[in-house]
Every structure is written in structure tokens, then in C-alpha cells.
């Protein structure tokens, strides 16, 4: 059973564009300055830093593009699954060919350029190829530091059938409460560590207490921080929004205050005990902003112009841009540092920003030659299965309809 709808979510292309531009600016800042956030001074950020870096404070928040991507991913995955008839074989074929061909090509490219000889390139490549590199500290940021999110995204795809089953049994509200509890427990555990590390510089904290508290930082926490369970709720928010939007229900967080979540995200940047909640709070903020736009009674349509069109194109190419941008920025800054050791960091950043259009052009070619053909191959494989199927109703359709009824309740 396929859900027929004339609803369009073209706004998501622009949201992806905003997200990928935010991430690129964030990584450009990090590549130029070798750090992308103010350091901690006990429980709060220290402003004892170069004025040029402090002046670029808005770029410090560019990492918010990652939770935006997760929310949009959850929205699009659930929307596609419902519209394609809740058929799992087609779902996983589409996901594989949407993600893996372009990812594998980028992995092979950057594996040849990988220069960190302190790590085994064989281990790096194998764990990245199987998308499990996020579970090993040595491979988490190996080859391409941005690839950790791809691994978690794919693992969330594998958890998606469980999400659908939980929603069918308990409904969206109770399922999201459960997932939020899990994600907040992971973040809260991490927040206890961060608070402890900040307090460790105070004389009022005895060495005995500090030694005891430090034991809570364990391999279990390391595993949970690197696992999809620490991001499941944030991703599922998008899926819940898609479900409500398709079925004409009130969108989640539509009545929530955007300003309230903005203030919490800012507080999570500056206050160390709140820092582990930055991703979750940013995902809630992104969901709130998106659903408020989508649920508006009247949406003002801006006339297309050059910059909006470029933003939309960046959204379409966002996956290819994401796969390629960080190593290329690091290569640019590394070359500048070797050729001009005394070059100021601000000037390196300017050079990175002028290099970004070239990165986008490379990503556009990557999209046209690798990403788009991979997506098309997946569609042709699914069509081949459909053509070989006997005439009549899809045997999974009755079960899909029943599951949809349960999910609606």
C-alpha cells in the first residue's frame, strides 16, 4: 500500500542547504584555527583567546548542522517508507544505494590520502567499510573525521524497524518518551563527567570524591556515546513529524517556543554541565523551527532568486558536500601552514572560505557522476523485483495497512 499525497516538502532542500553550510563553516574554522570552540575554564567557556576567534563566535555553533541533518533524515526516511508501501526490502535497497556507493568512493579516495601512520590503515579501512568505525576510539575520526555520522545514520536505519514496531505497539508519544529517556541518560552520564572535570580544579572537591566520581567514566559510557542510542530520539523526532504531517495530525513541538530552545542551545555551548545535551537540544530546536514553518496557516512564498537557488542546490548536493569537504579543507590549511608558517589563522580561514566554492563544484560533479547514478541503480533493482512479482496485490500490503492502523492509534 502506497500513500498518495500531493504534499510537498521542498523546504527540506533549503534546510539541508543551511545545515551543510553550517557544518562547512564550522570545519573551516576548525581547520584554520586548529580548534572550533572556546576552551573550558572550570564550568564555563574561557574568553581568554584571540579576539579574531571570539569575533567568529557564530561559526562556533555551526556544528548544529549535524543534528539538523539527523532530524531531516528521520523525516525523509519515514516519509519514504510510508509512501512506498511500508515494504522492507525496497526500504533497505533504497537506503543502501542512497548512501553506500558515494560513501565507498569517498572512503577509497581519502584512504589513499590518509597520512596518519600511527594507525593501521587496514583496520581503518575495514571498520569504515563496514560502518562500525564509530565504536573504536582509534578509528572514530580516522580517514575522514566527518564519517562518524554516516556510521551512526546507517545504524539508525537498522534500528528503524524496531522504531516502527515500538510505535505500532505504544504509539509515538510513549515511544518518544522512552527514546528521550535513553538519550538523556547517556547525555546526563556524560554531563556528570564534564561537571566533575570542571569542579576538579576547585579546592572544595576532595581527591577522594574526585577519584570515586572519575570511575563513572567507563567503557560503557564510551560505547553509548558512540552508539546510535545516543542519537535515536533526535533522529526519531523527524520521523514523528513526518508521520503527523502525512496523517494531518498536529505536528510535534508546533506549540513550543523557538526562543526557549535557542536559549537552551546557547546555554549548552557556554555551560559545561549542559554541553553533552547540545546535540539533543539542537535537534529539538531544529524540529520546532521546521514544524512551525510547515504548520503555518499561510506560508509566504519568496520569489526565487540567485542565492535561494544556490541554497537549494547546496541542499540537493549536501550529502556529497558532507562526504568531501572536511579532508579538502584540512588539505588546504595544511598546505598553507607548510608554505607560509607565519600566516595568521584568520587569513587561513579566509582562504578556506574562498576555496569552498571549489569544494561545492567538486561535490556537484560527485553527485552527478557517483551519488545520483547510485540512487538510480537502487531504483532499477527495486523495479526489477516489482516486474518479477506475480500480478495482484503485494502480499505484504494487508499487514502494512494493519500496521498503519495501529500506528495511527
C-alpha positions as CSV (number, residue, x, y, z in Angstrom):
1,X,0.0,0.0,0.0
2,X,1.4,3.3,-1.0
3,X,0.3,6.6,0.5
4,X,-0.6,9.0,-2.2
5,X,-0.1,12.6,-1.3
6,X,0.3,15.9,-3.1
7,X,2.0,17.5,-0.2
8,X,5.5,18.8,-0.9
9,X,8.4,19.3,1.5
10,X,10.6,21.3,-0.8
11,X,11.6,23.4,2.2
12,X,13.8,20.5,3.3
13,X,16.2,21.1,0.4
14,X,16.8,24.6,1.9
15,X,17.1,23.2,5.4
16,X,19.7,20.7,4.2
17,X,21.5,23.6,2.5
18,X,21.6,25.6,5.7
19,X,22.8,22.5,7.6
20,X,25.6,21.7,5.2
21,X,26.8,25.3,5.0
22,X,26.8,25.5,8.8
23,X,28.9,22.3,9.1
24,X,31.3,23.5,6.3
25,X,31.8,26.9,8.1
26,X,32.4,25.1,11.4
27,X,35.0,22.8,9.9
28,X,36.7,25.7,8.1
29,X,37.0,27.4,11.4
30,X,38.5,24.3,13.0
31,X,40.9,23.7,10.1
32,X,42.2,27.3,10.2
33,X,42.5,27.8,13.9
34,X,43.1,24.1,14.9
35,X,40.1,24.4,17.3
36,X,36.5,25.3,16.7
37,X,35.2,26.2,20.2
38,X,36.3,28.2,23.1
39,X,38.1,26.0,25.8
40,X,36.6,25.3,29.1
41,X,37.6,27.2,32.2
42,X,36.2,25.1,35.0
43,X,32.4,25.1,34.4
44,X,32.2,27.7,31.6
45,X,33.9,28.8,28.4
46,X,37.0,30.9,28.7
47,X,37.2,34.1,26.7
48,X,41.0,34.4,27.2
49,X,41.5,33.8,23.5
50,X,42.5,35.7,20.4
51,X,40.0,38.5,19.6
52,X,39.6,37.3,16.0
53,X,38.4,33.8,17.2
54,X,36.0,35.3,19.7
55,X,34.6,37.6,16.9
56,X,33.8,34.5,14.9
57,X,31.6,33.1,17.7
58,X,28.5,32.5,15.4
59,X,30.6,30.0,13.5
60,X,31.2,28.0,16.7
61,X,27.6,27.0,16.5
62,X,28.0,25.6,13.0
63,X,28.0,22.0,14.4
64,X,24.3,22.4,14.9
65,X,24.1,21.4,11.2
66,X,24.7,17.8,12.2
67,X,21.6,17.4,14.4
68,X,19.6,19.3,11.7
69,X,20.7,16.6,9.3
70,X,19.6,13.9,11.7
71,X,16.2,15.4,12.1
72,X,15.7,15.8,8.3
73,X,17.0,12.3,7.8
74,X,14.4,10.9,10.2
75,X,11.7,12.9,8.5
76,X,12.6,11.8,4.9
77,X,13.2,8.1,5.9
78,X,9.8,7.7,7.5
79,X,8.1,9.7,4.7
80,X,9.7,7.5,2.1
81,X,8.9,4.3,3.9
82,X,5.2,5.2,4.3
83,X,4.8,6.4,0.7
84,X,6.5,3.3,-0.7
85,X,4.1,1.0,1.0
86,X,5.9,0.0,4.2
87,X,7.9,-2.7,2.3
88,X,11.1,-3.5,4.0
89,X,13.0,-5.0,1.0
90,X,12.6,-1.8,-1.0
91,X,13.4,0.3,2.0
92,X,16.8,-1.3,2.6
93,X,17.7,-1.4,-1.1
94,X,16.9,2.3,-1.4
95,X,18.9,3.1,1.7
96,X,21.9,1.1,0.7
97,X,22.2,2.6,-2.8
98,X,21.3,6.1,-1.5
99,X,24.2,6.1,1.0
100,X,26.9,3.5,0.2
101,X,28.2,4.0,-3.4
102,X,29.0,7.6,-2.8
103,X,30.4,6.8,0.7
104,X,32.6,4.0,-0.6
105,X,34.0,6.1,-3.4
106,X,34.9,8.8,-0.9
107,X,36.3,6.3,1.5
108,X,38.6,4.8,-1.2
109,X,39.7,8.3,-2.2
110,X,40.6,9.5,1.2
111,X,42.1,6.2,2.3
112,X,44.8,6.8,-0.4
113,X,45.4,10.3,1.0
114,X,45.4,9.1,4.7
115,X,48.7,10.2,6.2
116,X,48.3,9.2,9.9
117,X,50.8,6.4,10.1
118,X,50.2,6.0,13.8
119,X,47.1,4.0,13.0
120,X,46.8,0.8,10.9
121,X,45.3,1.8,7.5
122,X,43.9,-1.8,7.1
123,X,41.9,-1.5,10.3
124,X,40.8,2.0,9.4
125,X,39.5,0.9,6.0
126,X,37.8,-2.3,7.2
127,X,36.0,-0.7,10.0
128,X,34.9,2.2,7.8
129,X,33.8,-0.1,5.0
130,X,31.5,-2.0,7.4
131,X,30.4,1.3,9.1
132,X,31.5,0.3,12.6
133,X,34.4,2.7,13.0
134,X,32.4,4.8,15.5
135,X,32.9,2.1,18.1
136,X,36.7,2.3,18.2
137,X,38.4,5.4,19.5
138,X,41.3,4.9,17.1
139,X,39.0,4.8,14.0
140,X,36.2,7.2,15.2
141,X,37.8,10.1,13.4
142,X,40.1,8.1,11.1
143,X,40.4,8.7,7.3
144,X,37.7,11.4,7.3
145,X,36.6,12.9,10.6
146,X,33.0,13.5,9.3
147,X,32.4,9.8,8.6
148,X,31.4,9.0,12.1
149,X,27.9,10.4,11.5
150,X,27.5,8.2,8.4
151,X,28.1,5.1,10.5
152,X,25.5,6.2,13.1
153,X,23.0,7.1,10.4
154,X,23.2,3.6,8.9
155,X,22.9,2.1,12.4
156,X,19.8,4.2,12.9
157,X,18.4,2.7,9.7
158,X,19.0,-0.7,11.1
159,X,17.1,0.3,14.3
160,X,14.2,1.8,12.2
161,X,12.2,-1.5,12.1
162,X,12.4,-1.5,15.9
163,X,11.2,2.1,16.0
164,X,8.2,1.2,13.7
165,X,7.4,-1.8,16.0
166,X,7.6,0.3,19.1
167,X,5.3,3.0,17.6
168,X,2.8,0.3,16.4
169,X,2.6,-1.1,20.0
170,X,2.9,2.0,22.1
171,X,2.2,5.0,19.8
172,X,4.5,7.9,19.1
173,X,4.2,9.7,22.4
174,X,5.3,6.9,24.7
175,X,7.9,5.7,22.2
176,X,9.5,9.2,22.1
177,X,9.4,9.4,25.9
178,X,11.3,6.1,26.0
179,X,13.9,7.2,23.5
180,X,14.3,10.6,25.1
181,X,14.9,8.9,28.4
182,X,17.6,6.7,26.9
183,X,19.3,9.6,25.1
184,X,19.1,11.9,28.1
185,X,20.5,9.2,30.4
186,X,23.5,8.9,28.1
187,X,23.9,12.7,27.9
188,X,23.3,13.0,31.7
189,X,26.0,10.5,32.4
190,X,28.4,12.4,30.2
191,X,27.3,15.7,31.9
192,X,28.2,14.2,35.3
193,X,31.7,13.6,33.9
194,X,32.0,17.1,32.4
195,X,30.8,18.7,35.7
196,X,33.2,16.6,37.7
197,X,36.1,17.6,35.4
198,X,35.2,21.3,35.8
199,X,34.9,21.0,39.6
200,X,38.2,19.1,39.9
201,X,40.0,22.5,39.8
202,X,38.2,23.7,43.0
203,X,39.9,23.0,46.3
204,X,36.5,22.2,47.8
205,X,36.3,18.9,45.9
206,X,38.3,16.4,47.9
207,X,40.7,14.0,46.0
208,X,38.7,11.0,47.4
209,X,35.4,12.2,45.9
210,X,37.0,13.1,42.6
211,X,38.7,9.7,42.4
212,X,35.3,8.0,43.1
213,X,33.4,10.1,40.6
214,X,36.0,9.5,37.9
215,X,35.2,5.8,37.9
216,X,31.8,6.5,36.3
217,X,33.7,7.3,33.1
218,X,33.8,3.8,31.8
219,X,33.9,1.8,28.6
220,X,30.1,1.5,28.8
221,X,29.8,5.3,28.6
222,X,32.3,5.4,25.7
223,X,30.2,2.8,23.9
224,X,26.9,4.6,24.5
225,X,28.3,8.0,23.4
226,X,29.5,6.4,20.1
227,X,26.4,4.3,19.6
228,X,23.1,5.2,17.8
229,X,21.3,5.1,21.1
230,X,22.7,8.5,22.0
231,X,21.1,10.0,18.9
232,X,17.9,7.8,18.4
233,X,15.5,10.2,20.0
234,X,16.8,13.2,18.0
235,X,16.5,11.2,14.7
236,X,13.1,9.9,15.6
237,X,11.8,13.4,16.2
238,X,12.0,13.9,12.4
239,X,10.2,10.6,11.8
240,X,7.4,11.6,14.2
241,X,7.0,14.9,12.5
242,X,6.7,13.2,9.1
243,X,4.1,10.8,10.4
244,X,2.0,13.6,11.8
245,X,2.4,15.7,8.7
246,X,1.3,12.9,6.4
247,X,-1.7,12.0,8.5
248,X,-2.9,15.6,9.2
249,X,-2.3,15.4,12.9
250,X,-0.8,18.2,15.0
251,X,2.9,18.4,14.4
252,X,5.1,17.7,17.4
253,X,6.5,20.8,19.1
254,X,4.4,23.1,16.9
255,X,3.3,25.0,20.0
256,X,6.8,25.0,21.6
257,X,8.7,28.3,21.9
258,X,11.6,28.5,19.4
259,X,13.3,31.2,21.6
260,X,13.2,28.9,24.6
261,X,15.1,26.2,22.7
262,X,17.5,28.7,21.2
263,X,18.4,29.9,24.7
264,X,19.0,26.3,25.9
265,X,21.3,25.6,22.9
266,X,23.3,28.7,23.6
267,X,23.5,27.7,27.3
268,X,24.7,24.2,26.3
269,X,27.6,25.8,24.4
270,X,28.7,28.0,27.3
271,X,27.9,25.9,30.3
272,X,29.9,22.7,30.7
273,X,27.3,20.6,32.6
274,X,24.8,21.3,29.7
275,X,27.3,20.7,26.9
276,X,26.5,17.0,26.4
277,X,22.9,18.0,25.7
278,X,23.9,20.3,22.9
279,X,23.0,17.7,20.2
280,X,19.6,16.8,21.6
281,X,18.6,20.4,22.3
282,X,19.7,21.4,18.8
283,X,17.6,18.6,17.3
284,X,14.6,19.7,19.3
285,X,15.2,23.3,18.1
286,X,15.5,22.2,14.5
287,X,12.3,20.2,14.7
288,X,10.5,23.1,16.3
289,X,11.6,25.5,13.6
290,X,10.7,23.1,10.8
291,X,7.3,22.1,12.1
292,X,6.3,25.7,12.8
293,X,7.0,26.6,9.2
294,X,5.2,23.5,7.9
295,X,2.1,24.0,10.2
296,X,1.7,27.7,9.4
297,X,-1.8,28.5,8.2
298,X,-0.3,30.6,5.4
299,X,3.3,30.3,4.2
300,X,4.8,33.3,2.5
301,X,6.5,32.1,-0.7
302,X,9.6,34.1,-1.6
303,X,10.3,34.7,-5.2
304,X,13.2,32.6,-6.3
305,X,16.5,34.5,-6.5
306,X,20.1,33.6,-7.2
307,X,21.0,33.0,-3.5
308,X,18.0,30.9,-2.7
309,X,18.6,28.8,-5.7
310,X,22.2,28.2,-4.6
311,X,21.0,27.3,-1.2
312,X,18.6,24.8,-2.7
313,X,21.4,23.3,-4.8
314,X,23.6,23.0,-1.8
315,X,20.8,21.1,-0.1
316,X,20.5,18.7,-3.1
317,X,24.3,18.2,-3.1
318,X,24.5,18.2,0.7
319,X,25.5,14.5,1.1
320,X,28.3,14.8,-1.5
321,X,29.5,18.1,0.1
322,X,29.4,16.4,3.5
323,X,31.4,13.5,2.3
324,X,34.2,15.6,0.7
325,X,34.5,18.9,2.5
326,X,36.5,18.3,5.7
327,X,39.6,16.5,4.3
328,X,39.8,19.0,1.5
329,X,39.7,21.9,4.0
330,X,42.3,20.2,6.1
331,X,44.4,19.7,3.0
332,X,44.1,23.4,2.1
333,X,45.1,24.5,5.6
334,X,47.9,22.0,5.9
335,X,49.4,23.2,2.6
336,X,49.1,26.9,3.7
337,X,50.8,26.1,7.0
338,X,53.7,24.3,5.3
339,X,54.2,27.0,2.7
340,X,53.5,30.0,5.0
341,X,54.2,29.0,8.6
342,X,53.6,32.6,9.9
343,X,50.3,33.0,8.2
344,X,47.6,34.3,10.7
345,X,44.7,31.9,11.4
346,X,42.2,34.5,10.3
347,X,43.9,34.7,6.9
348,X,43.8,30.9,6.6
349,X,40.1,31.0,7.3
350,X,39.6,33.5,4.6
351,X,41.5,31.2,2.2
352,X,39.3,28.3,3.2
353,X,36.1,30.3,2.6
354,X,37.3,31.3,-0.9
355,X,38.1,27.6,-1.5
356,X,34.6,26.5,-0.5
357,X,33.0,27.2,-4.0
358,X,35.6,24.8,-5.5
359,X,34.6,22.2,-3.0
360,X,30.9,22.7,-3.9
361,X,31.8,22.3,-7.5
362,X,33.6,19.1,-6.9
363,X,30.7,17.9,-4.8
364,X,28.3,18.8,-7.6
365,X,30.3,16.6,-10.0
366,X,30.5,13.9,-7.4
367,X,26.7,14.0,-7.1
368,X,26.2,13.8,-10.9
369,X,28.8,11.0,-11.5
370,X,28.5,8.8,-8.4
371,X,25.7,9.7,-5.9
372,X,22.9,10.1,-8.4
373,X,23.7,7.0,-10.5
374,X,23.9,5.0,-7.3
375,X,20.4,6.2,-6.4
376,X,19.2,5.3,-9.9
377,X,20.7,1.8,-9.7
378,X,18.8,1.1,-6.5
379,X,15.5,2.2,-8.1
380,X,16.2,0.0,-11.1
381,X,16.8,-3.0,-8.8
382,X,13.5,-2.4,-7.0
383,X,11.7,-2.1,-10.3
384,X,13.2,-5.4,-11.4
385,X,11.8,-7.1,-8.3
386,X,8.4,-5.5,-8.9
387,X,8.3,-6.6,-12.5
388,X,9.1,-10.2,-11.5
389,X,6.4,-10.3,-8.8
390,X,3.2,-12.1,-9.7
391,X,0.2,-9.9,-10.6
392,X,-2.1,-9.0,-7.8
393,X,-1.8,-7.3,-4.5
394,X,1.5,-7.1,-2.8
395,X,1.4,-9.9,-0.2
396,X,2.7,-7.5,2.5
397,X,0.1,-4.9,1.8
398,X,-2.6,-6.2,4.2
399,X,-0.1,-6.4,7.0
400,X,1.2,-2.9,6.1
401,X,-2.3,-1.5,6.2
402,X,-3.0,-3.1,9.6
403,X,0.3,-1.8,11.0
404,X,-0.6,1.7,9.7
405,X,-3.9,1.5,11.6
406,X,-2.1,0.5,14.8
407,X,0.4,3.3,14.3
408,X,-2.4,5.8,13.9
409,X,-3.9,4.9,17.3
